[in-house]
C-alpha cells in the first residue's frame, strides 16, 4: 500500500469509496503518571549506554505507538510525563528500558485528577481479589484504610478455602498496595484492577 501518511492502530484502511471509518475500541483512560528524565545523580553513566534525553524520548514515543494504554507528553528539561493504567504497567516499561541499556530517573507515581464543572474528580477502580480464607481479614482491613468499599464476597467455585472479593477503591488508595498485598498473602493472592469511573473527591 502506498500513499499512507502515518497509519496507526485504530485507523481504518479501506478503498477510497468508503467514507465511514470503523468504530474504534474504547480503552480505559490512564490513571497514573510518572515523569521520566535524564539521570542527574552522582552515579550517572555507571549503569547504562543510552543516557541522553533525546534517546529516552525516542524510546518512549516508540512505546506509545504500539502500546495504546500509554500516553507520552514531552515536558521541560528533557523530561517526559508518561501516563498509564497503573504502577505495574509503568514498572514493566521501566524494567524493559533498564534491560535495553537505558539509564534514567523517574518520579514517584501520581494519580491523575480531572475537573468538570468546577468539581474535582478522581479515578475509581473496580478491584477483584482472590485469596486464601485465612488472609481475608488482613486484606479487607488494609483496603478499608485505603478507602476501599466491599461490593461482594463469596467462595471461589470449585476451589476450597479460596475467597473472591469485589471492591471499589480510589486509584490513590491503590498506589503502592501491590507489594503490600503480595507480602500479606505470601504470594498466593490474585488481584485484578479495572477502571470503573470518575467520582468527586468531596
VOVO-477779 format. One record per residue: residue number from 1; x negated, y negated, z of N, C-alpha, C, O in turn. Coordinates in steps of 0.1 Angstrom, whole numbers, plus 2048, in hexadecimal, padded with zeros to 3 digits. Example, Ala and Ser with C-alpha at 12.3 -4.5 7.8 and 13.67 -1.06 7.14 Angstrom:
  resi  n_x  n_y  n_z  ca_x  ca_y  ca_z  c_x  c_y  c_z  o_x  o_y  o_z
     1  77C  839  84E   785   82D   84E  77C  821  84E  772  821  855
     2  780  816  847   777   80B   847  77F  800  84F  77A  7F5  850
***
This chain:
  resi  n_x  n_y  n_z  ca_x  ca_y  ca_z  c_x  c_y  c_z  o_x  o_y  o_z
     1  7F7  80C  800   800   800   800  7F7  7F4  800  7ED  7F3  807
     2  7FB  7EA  7F8   7F3   7DE   7F7  7FC  7D2  7FA  808  7D3  7F9
     3  7F6  7C7  7FD   7FE   7BB   7FF  802  7B9  80E  808  7AF  811
     4  800  7C3  817   804   7C1   825  7FA  7B8  82C  7ED  7BA  82B
     5  7FF  7AE  833   7F6   7A5   83A  7F0  7AB  846  7E4  7AF  846
     6  7F7  7AB  851   7F2   7B2   85D  7FD  7BA  863  804  7B6  86C
     7  800  7C6  85D   80A   7CF   862  807  7D3  870  7FC  7D5  874
     8  811  7D5  878   810   7D9   886  81B  7E3  88A  824  7E4  883
     9  819  7E9  896   823   7F2   89B  830  7EA  89D  830  7DF  8A3
    10  83B  7EF  898   848   7E9   899  84C  7E2  88D  858  7DE  88C
    11  843  7E0  883   847   7DA   876  84E  7E4  86D  84C  7F0  86F
    12  857  7E0  865   85E   7E8   85B  857  7E8  84E  855  7DD  848
    13  853  7F3  848   84D   7F4   83B  857  7FA  832  85B  806  834
    14  85B  7F3  827   865   7F8   81E  863  7F2  810  85A  7EA  80E
    15  86C  7F5  807   86C   7EF   7FA  871  7E1  7FB  877  7DD  805
    16  86E  7D9  7F1   871   7CB   7F1  880  7C8  7F1  884  7BD  7F5
    17  888  7D2  7ED   897   7D0   7ED  89D  7D0  7FB  8A8  7CB  7FD
    18  896  7D7  805   89B   7D8   812  899  7CB  819  88D  7C6  81B
    19  8A3  7C4  81E   8A2   7B7   825  8A4  7B8  834  8A2  7AF  83B
    20  8A9  7C3  839   8AC   7C5   847  8A2  7CE  84E  8A1  7DA  84A
    21  89A  7C9  857   890   7D2   85E  897  7DC  867  8A2  7DA  86B
    22  890  7E7  86A   895   7F1   873  894  7EB  881  88C  7E3  884
    23  89E  7EF  88A   89D   7E9   898  891  7EE  89F  88D  7F9  89E
    24  88B  7E4  8A7   87F   7E7   8AE  883  7EE  8BC  88E  7EC  8C1
    25  87A  7F5  8C1   87C   7FC   8CE  879  7F2  8D9  86E  7EC  8DA
    26  882  7F1  8E3   880   7E8   8EE  877  7EE  8F8  879  7FA  8FC
    27  86C  7E7  8FC   862   7EC   906  864  7E5  913  869  7D9  913
    28  861  7EC  91E   861   7E5   92B  857  7D9  92B  84C  7DB  926
    29  85B  7CE  930   852   7C3   931  846  7C5  93A  848  7CD  944
    30  83B  7BE  939   830   7C0   942  834  7BA  950  83B  7B0  950
    31  82F  7C0  95A   832   7BB   968  825  7B7  970  826  7B1  97A
    32  819  7BB  96B   80D   7B9   972  803  7B2  968  802  7B6  95C
    33  7FB  7A9  96D   7F1   7A3   965  7E3  7A3  96C  7E3  7A1  978
    34  7D9  7A5  964   7CB   7A4   96A  7C3  79C  960  7C4  79D  954
    35  7BA  793  965   7B1   78B   95D  7A4  792  95B  79D  795  965
    36  7A0  794  94F   793   79A   94B  78A  78F  947  78E  785  941
    37  77D  790  94B   773   786   948  765  78C  948  763  797  94A
    38  75C  783  945   74E   787   944  749  789  953  74C  782  95C
    39  740  793  954   73B   796   961  730  78C  965  726  78B  95E
    40  733  783  96F   729   779   973  723  77B  980  71F  772  987
    41  723  788  985   71E   78B   992  70E  78C  991  709  78C  986
    42  707  78D  99C   6F9   78E   99B  6F4  79B  995  6E8  79B  990
    43  6FC  7A5  994   6F8   7B1   98E  6FD  7B2  97F  6FD  7BD  979
    44  700  7A7  979   704   7A7   96B  6FA  7AD  962  6EE  7AA  963
    45  6FE  7B5  958   6F5   7BA   94E  6EE  7C7  953  6E6  7CD  94B
    46  6F2  7CD  95E   6EB   7D9   963  6F2  7E5  95F  6EC  7F0  95F
    47  6FF  7E4  95B   707   7F1   959  70E  7F1  94C  717  7FA  94B
    48  70B  7E9  943   713   7E9   936  70B  7E3  92B  700  7DE  92C
    49  710  7E5  91F   70A   7E0   913  712  7D5  90C  70D  7CD  904
    50  71F  7D5  90F   728   7CB   909  72B  7C1  914  733  7C4  91D
    51  725  7B5  914   725   7AC   91F  72D  79F  91C  731  798  925
    52  72E  79B  90F   733   78E   90C  742  78D  90C  749  798  90A
    53  747  781  90E   756   77F   90E  75C  783  900  767  787  8FF
    54  754  780  8F5   759   783   8E8  75C  792  8E6  766  796  8E0
    55  752  79A  8EA   754   7A8   8E9  75F  7AE  8F1  767  7B6  8ED
    56  760  7A8  8FE   76B   7AC   906  779  7A9  900  782  7B1  900
    57  779  79D  8FB   786   798   8F4  78A  7A0  8E8  795  7A4  8E6
    58  780  7A4  8E0   782   7AC   8D4  788  7BA  8D8  791  7BF  8D2
    59  782  7C0  8E3   786   7CD   8E7  795  7CC  8ED  79D  7D5  8EA
    60  798  7C1  8F4   7A5   7C0   8FA  7B0  7BE  8EF  7BB  7C3  8EF
    61  7AC  7B6  8E5   7B5   7B3   8D9  7B8  7C0  8D1  7C3  7C2  8CD
    62  7AD  7C8  8D0   7AF   7D5   8C9  7B8  7DE  8D1  7C0  7E5  8CB
    63  7B7  7DE  8DE   7C0   7E6   8E6  7CE  7E1  8E5  7D8  7EA  8E5
    64  7D1  7D4  8E4   7DE   7CF   8E4  7E5  7D2  8D6  7F1  7D3  8D5
    65  7DD  7D5  8CC   7E2   7D8   8BF  7E9  7E6  8BF  7F2  7E8  8B7
    66  7E3  7EF  8C7   7E8   7FD   8C6  7F0  801  8D3  7F7  80B  8D3
    67  7EF  7F9  8DE   7F6   7FB   8EA  800  7F0  8EC  7FD  7E5  8F1
    68  80C  7F3  8E8   817   7E9   8E9  81B  7E5  8F7  821  7DA  8F9
    69  817  7EC  901   81A   7E9   90F  811  7DF  915  812  7DB  921
    70  807  7DB  90D   7FD   7D1   912  7FD  7C4  90A  7FD  7C5  8FE
    71  7FD  7B9  911   7FC   7AC   90B  7EF  7A6  90F  7EB  7A7  91B
    72  7E8  79F  906   7DB   799   909  7DC  78A  905  7E0  787  8FA
    73  7D9  781  90F   7DA   773   90D  7CD  76D  910  7C8  76D  91C
    74  7C6  767  906   7B9   760   909  7BA  755  913  7C4  74D  912
    75  7B0  754  91B   7B0   749   925  7A4  740  924  79E  73F  919
    76  7A0  73A  92F   795   731   92F  788  739  932  788  743  939
    77  77D  733  92E   770   738   931  76E  747  92E  76A  74F  936
    78  772  74B  922   771   759   91D  778  763  926  773  76E  929
    79  784  75F  92B   78C   768   934  798  76B  92C  79C  764  923
    80  79E  777  930   7AA   77C   929  7B4  781  933  7B0  789  93C
    81  7C0  77C  932   7CB   782   93B  7D1  78E  934  7D6  78D  929
    82  7D0  799  93B   7D6   7A6   935  7E2  7AA  93D  7E1  7AC  949
    83  7ED  7AA  936   7FA   7AD   93D  7FE  7BC  939  7FD  7C0  92E
    84  802  7C3  944   805   7D1   942  811  7D6  94B  817  7CE  952
    85  814  7E3  94A   81F   7E9   951  81C  7ED  95F  825  7F0  967
    86  80F  7EC  963   80C   7F1   971  7FD  7F2  973  7F5  7F1  969
    87  7F9  7F4  97F   7EB   7F5   982  7E4  801  97C  7D9  800  977
    88  7EB  80C  97B   7E6   818   975  7E2  816  966  7D7  81A  962
    89  7EB  810  95F   7E9   80D   951  7DD  804  94F  7D4  807  946
    90  7DC  7F9  956   7D1   7F0   955  7C4  7F7  95A  7B9  7F4  955
    91  7C5  7FF  965   7B9   806   96A  7B3  80F  960  7A7  810  95F
    92  7BC  816  958   7B7   81F   94E  7AF  817  943  7A5  81C  93E
    93  7B5  80C  93F   7AE   803   935  7A1  7FF  93A  797  7FF  933
    94  7A0  7FB  947   793   7F6   94D  789  802  94D  77D  800  949
    95  78D  80D  951   784   819   951  77F  81D  943  774  820  941
    96  789  81C  939   785   820   92B  77A  816  926  770  81A  920
    97  77C  809  929   772   7FF   925  765  801  92C  75A  7FF  926
    98  765  804  939   759   807   940  751  812  93A  745  812  938
    99  758  81D  936   752   829   930  74C  825  922  743  82C  91D
   100  752  81B  91B   74E   817   90E  742  80E  90F  73D  809  904
   101  73D  80A  91B   732   802   91C  735  7F3  91F  72C  7EB  91E
   102  741  7F0  922   745   7E2   925  742  7DF  933  744  7E7  93C
   103  73D  7D3  935   73B   7CE   943  743  7C1  945  741  7B8  93D
   104  74C  7C1  94F   755   7B6   950  759  7B4  95E  757  7BC  967
   105  760  7A9  961   766   7A6   96E  775  7A6  96C  77A  7A2  962
   106  77C  7AB  976   78B   7AB   976  790  7A5  983  78A  7A6  98E
   107  79B  79E  982   7A2   798   98E  7AB  7A2  994  7AE  7AC  98E
   108  7AF  79F  9A1   7B9   7A8   9A7  7C6  7A7  99F  7C9  79D  998
   109  7CE  7B2  99F   7DB   7B1   997  7E5  7A7  99D  7E6  7A6  9A9
   110  7EC  7A1  994   7F6   797   998  804  79B  992  805  79F  986
   111  80F  79A  999   81C   79D   994  821  791  98C  81E  785  98F
   112  827  794  981   82C   78A   978  83A  786  97B  844  78E  97A
   113  83C  779  97F   849   774   982  84F  76C  976  847  768  96D
   114  85C  76B  976   863   763   96B  86C  759  972  870  75B  97E
   115  86F  74E  96B   878   744   970  883  742  966  880  73E  95B
   116  890  744  96A   89B   742   962  8A6  739  969  8A9  73D  975
   117  8AA  72E  963   8B4   725   96A  8AF  721  978  8B7  721  981
   118  8A2  71E  979   89C   719   985  89C  724  990  89B  721  99C
   119  89E  730  98C   89E   73B   996  891  744  993  88F  748  988
   120  889  747  99D   87D   74F   99C  881  75D  99C  887  762  9A6
   121  87D  765  992   881   773   991  874  77B  992  86A  777  98D
   122  875  787  998   86A   790   999  86E  79E  993  87A  7A1  993
   123  865  7A5  98D   868   7B3   988  86B  7BD  992  865  7BE  99D
   124  876  7C4  990   87A   7CF   999  878  7DC  991  87C  7DD  986
   125  873  7E6  998   870   7F3   992  879  7FE  998  87C  7FE  9A4
   126  87C  808  98F   883   814   994  878  81E  996  870  822  98D
   127  877  823  9A2   86C   82C   9A6  872  83A  9A9  87C  83B  9B1
   128  86D  844  9A3   871   852   9A6  865  85A  9AC  85A  859  9A6
   129  867  860  9B7   85D   866   9BF  860  875  9C2  86C  877  9C6
   130  857  87E  9C1   859   88B   9C5  84D  88F  9CF  842  88E  9CB
   131  851  893  9DB   847   896   9E5  84B  8A3  9ED  856  8A7  9EC
   132  842  8A8  9F4   845   8B3   9FD  84E  8AD  A08  84C  8A2  A0C
   133  856  8B6  A0E   860   8B1   A18  859  8AB  A24  85E  8A2  A2A
   134  84D  8B0  A27   846   8AB   A33  841  89C  A31  83E  896  A3B
   135  840  898  A25   83B   88A   A22  846  880  A1F  843  874  A1D
   136  852  884  A20   85D   87B   A1D  85D  86F  A26  85E  863  A22
   137  85C  871  A33   85D   866   A3D  852  85C  A3B  854  850  A3B
   138  846  860  A38   83A   857   A36  83C  84F  A2A  83A  843  A2A
   139  841  855  A1F   843   84E   A13  84E  843  A14  84D  838  A0F
   140  859  847  A1A   864   83E   A1B  861  833  A24  865  827  A22
   141  85A  835  A2F   856   82A   A38  84D  820  A31  84E  814  A32
   142  843  825  A29   83A   81C   A22  841  814  A17  83E  808  A16
   143  84B  81A  A10   852   813   A06  85C  809  A0C  85F  7FE  A06
   144  861  80C  A18   86A   803   A1F  863  7F6  A22  868  7EB  A21
   145  856  7F7  A26   84E   7EB   A29  84B  7E3  A1D  848  7D7  A1E
   146  84C  7EA  A11   849   7E3   A05  856  7DF  9FD  856  7DD  9F1
   147  861  7DE  A05   86E   7D9   A00  875  7E3  9F7  87D  7DF  9EF
   148  871  7F0  9F8   878   7FA   9F0  885  7FE  9F6  887  7FE  A02
   149  88F  801  9ED   89C   804   9F2  8A0  812  9EC  89F  814  9DF
   150  8A3  81B  9F4   8A6   829   9F0  8B4  829  9E9  8BE  824  9EE
   151  8B4  82F  9DD   8C1   831   9D5  8C6  83F  9D7  8D2  841  9D8
   152  8BD  849  9D7   8C2   857   9D7  8B6  860  9DD  8AB  85D  9DA
   153  8BA  86A  9E4   8B1   874   9EA  8B7  881  9E8  8C3  883  9EB
   154  8AF  88B  9E4   8B4   899   9E2  8A9  8A2  9E0  89E  89F  9DD
   155  8AC  8AF  9E1   8A3   8BA   9DF  8A0  8BB  9D0  8A9  8B9  9C8
   156  894  8BF  9CC   891   8C2   9BF  896  8D0  9BB  892  8D9  9C1
   157  89F  8D1  9B1   8A4   8DE   9AD  89A  8E8  9AA  891  8E5  9A1
   158  89A  8F3  9B0   891   8FE   9AD  883  8FD  9B3  87A  905  9B0
   159  881  8F3  9BB   874   8F1   9C2  876  8EF  9D1  879  8E4  9D5
   160  875  8FA  9D8   878   8FA   9E6  86E  8F1  9EE  861  8F2  9EB
   161  872  8E9  9F6   86A   8E0   9FE  866  8D3  9F8  85E  8CC  9FD
   162  86B  8D1  9EC   868   8C4   9E5  874  8BB  9E5  87F  8C0  9E3
   163  872  8AE  9E7   87C   8A4   9E8  87A  89A  9DD  86F  895  9DB
   164  885  896  9D6   884   88B   9CC  88C  87F  9D1  897  880  9D6
   165  885  873  9D0   88B   867   9D5  88B  85D  9C9  882  85C  9C1
   166  896  855  9C8   897   84A   9BF  898  83D  9C7  8A1  83C  9D0
   167  890  834  9C3   890   827   9CA  88F  81B  9C0  88B  81D  9B5
   168  893  80F  9C5   890   803   9BE  886  7FB  9C7  887  7FB  9D3
   169  87C  7F5  9C0   872   7EE   9C8  86C  7E3  9BF  86A  7E5  9B3
   170  869  7D7  9C5   862   7CD   9BD  854  7D1  9B9  84E  7D8  9C0
   171  850  7CC  9AD   843   7D0   9A9  838  7CB  9B2  82E  7D2  9B4
   172  83A  7C0  9B9   830   7BB   9C3  82E  7C4  9CE  824  7C5  9D4
   173  839  7CC  9D2   838   7D6   9DC  830  7E2  9D8  82B  7EA  9E1
   174  82F  7E5  9CB   829   7F1   9C7  81A  7EF  9C3  813  7F8  9C0
   175  815  7E2  9C4   807   7DF   9C1  7FF  7E6  9CB  800  7E3  9D7
   176  7F6  7EE  9C7   7ED   7F5   9D1  7F3  801  9D8  7EC  807  9E0
   177  7FF  805  9D4   805   810   9DC  802  81E  9D6  802  827  9DE
   178  7FD  81F  9CA   7FB   82C   9C4  7F0  833  9CC  7F2  83F  9CF
   179  7E5  82D  9D0   7DB   834   9D7  7E0  837  9E5  7DC  842  9EB
   180  7E8  82E  9EB   7EE   831   9F8  7F7  83E  9F7  7F7  846  A00
   181  7FF  83E  9ED   808   84A   9EB  800  857  9E9  804  861  9EF
   182  7F5  856  9E1   7ED   862   9DF  7E7  867  9EC  7E7  874  9EF
   183  7E3  85E  9F4   7DD   862   A01  7E8  868  A0B  7E5  872  A12
   184  7F3  861  A0B   7FE   866   A14  803  873  A10  807  87B  A19
   185  803  877  A04   809   884   9FF  7FE  88E  9FC  800  899  9F8
   186  7F1  88A  9FF   7E5   892   9FD  7E5  897  9EE  7E1  8A3  9EC
   187  7E9  88F  9E5   7E8   892   9D7  7F3  89B  9D2  7F2  89F  9C6
   188  7FD  89E  9DA   807   8A7   9D5  814  8A0  9D1  81D  8A6  9CC
   189  814  892  9D2   820   88B   9CF  820  886  9C0  816  886  9BA
   190  82C  884  9BB   82E   87F   9AE  836  872  9AE  840  871  9B5
   191  831  867  9A7   838   85B   9A7  839  855  999  82F  855  991
   192  845  851  995   847   84B   988  84E  83E  989  858  83D  991
   193  84A  834  982   84F   827   982  855  823  975  84F  826  96B
   194  860  81C  975   866   817   969  86C  809  96C  872  807  976
   195  86B  800  962   870   7F2   964  880  7F3  965  886  7F9  95C
   196  885  7EC  96F   894   7EC   971  89A  7DF  96D  8A5  7DF  967
   197  894  7D4  971   899   7C7   96E  892  7BC  976  889  7BE  97D
   198  898  7B0  974   892   7A4   97B  89C  79F  985  8A8  79D  982
   199  898  79E  992   8A1   799   99D  89B  78D  9A3  88F  78A  9A2
   200  8A4  785  9A9   89F   779   9B0  896  77C  9BC  899  786  9C3
   201  88C  774  9BE   884   776   9CA  88A  771  9D7  884  774  9E2
   202  895  76A  9D6   89B   764   9E2  8A4  76F  9E9  8AA  76C  9F3
***
